[in-house]
Amino acid sequence: MFHRLRSSLEKINPKIPADAIEEAIRKLTHSETPSLFENNRRFHKLLTDGVDVEYQTSERIVYDQVKLIDFTNYTNNDWLVVNQFTLIEDKKERRPDVVVFINGLPLAVIELKNPTAENATIKSAFNQLQTYKNGIPSLFPYNKILVVSDGTEAKSRNPNRRLGTLHALA
């Protein structure tokens, strides 16, 4: 993750020195609280506003922001979609069906159920995501969207919402 992230941040923030990019990565990957919800909320602010950094030039200290995504030129971003992404955390292996990375950040997790399986329901897909949240919590502070599908119906949810149901995709 960090190689793609570092490379992307350098590309979309060409005027920011490497040590300030490293400072942004440290801030981005540092958890301030054990709460997944609060870490996700904190990341959302960093994603939308940028990561505050400071660095020294020959004349002065500069206060700047490292942007995590280039919202004006989307082709500057590094897009990667991984099928059956394997993570090992606390000696447990988990494999979400699809993870969408932008600039090395896992912004979407998609759980797909086989429509021919009898137990393939939206609820079972949703429950699988809950299992992933407990088993591989390091994946979820960065998520902006969770999607579940039983092969005929799909729903999504913004992980920043504490309550509420999944929303049907249009």
N, C-alpha and C positions, 0 to 999 in steps of 0.2 A: 504493500500500500504506500509506504513512505517514498519509494523511488518515483512512482508515478505522480504522487502528490508534489514532491519537491520539484520535479521537472516541469509540471504544469504551472506551479506557482511562479517559477522563474520565467516561464514563457509569457504569462498574462500580467506579470508585474516586472517588466524588464528594467525599470529604474531602481528597484529595491535591491540592495546588496545581499549577498548570500547569507551573511550572518543574521540579517533581519528576517530573511525567509525561514531560517532555522528557528529563530525566536517565535515566529508565527506558528510553525509546526508544533513546537513545544506547548504553546498556549492552546492550540487546537486539540492536542491529544491528551492534555492534562485534565483529569476529572476533578472537579471541585467538590463533588458530593457523591455519595453512593446512589442517589436517586437517578434512575434512568430517565424519568420524566424531566427532571431539572437539567440534567446534562444535555438532553435533546433540545430543551428550550434555549439553553446557553449557546449550543451549536447553531441553532436557527439565527440567533442574533449575529454571530460571527459570519454566517453564510450570507446574510442580507447586508450587513454593514461593513464587513471586512474585519481583519484582525489588527488591532492597534500595535504598532511597533515603533521603536525609535532607533536611530543610528547616527553615527558621527560622520560628517563630511569634513573636508579640510577647513571649512569656515565655521560650521555650527552643528548643533544637534538638530536632527530632523525628526519630526513626529509625523508618521504616515500610517496608511492602512494597506495591508496585503489583502487583495481581493481573492476569494477562493474560486469564483466562477466568473468568466468573462460574459456578462449578460448582454453586451452590445455586439460582440462577434462570436457567436456560438462555435464557429469552426476552430477557434483558439483553444477550446476545451478538449480534454482527452476523454473520450467516451468508451466504455467497456461494459459489455453485458456478458456475464458468466453463468453458464448452465451448470447446475450441480456443484455449486461453490462449497468446498470443504473447509470447515474450521474445526480446530481442536482447542478446547478450552477446559481447564480442570480435568484433563485426561479423558474428556468425552468428545467424540466426533459427531458433528452435526453437518447436514448438507442441505441448505435451502435450495429450492428448485432454481430460482433465478435471482441474481443480485445485479443491480445496475450501478455502476461506478461512474462518477463524473470527477475527473481530475484526481483519481485515486480514492475518492470518498464514496462509501457505499450508501447512496441516497435512496435506493428503493430495494425492497425485498418482495419477491413474488412467490407465492405458494400455490402450486397447481395440483389439483387432484385428478386422477384418471376417471373420466366420465363413465367408464364401463364398470368401475368398482362399486360394489353395493354401498360401502361406507363413504363414498366420495361426496361430501357435502360441503357447502360453504362453511358450515360450523366446524367441521373437522379440519378444514384448511386454516380457519381462524385459530382453532386450538393448537394446531401445529406451530403457528407463529408465536403463540404464547409460550410454548415449550422452548422455542428458539430464544425468546427473550430471556428466559430463565437459564438456559444452557449455554448460550453464547452471547452474553450481554454486551461484549465489546463491539459487536456489529451494530447495535441499535442506537447509540447516542447520535449517530450521523443521519439516521433515516428521516426522510421527508415524506415518504409514502409507503404504505404496506398494501399489497394487493393479494386477494385470494380468489380462486376460481375452482369450480367443480367441473369444468369442461363445458358447461352450458350457461353458467351465470358467473359474473365477476363483480367483485366489490372492492372498494378501496377505503383506506382510513389514513388520516393524518395522525401520526403518533403523538403529536402535541396535544391532542384532545384526550382528556382524562375519561370522560364519560361519553355516552352516545353509541350509536350503532354504526356498523359499516355502511358506507354509502354506495349505492349501485353506480357502476360506471355507465356513462352514456354510450 
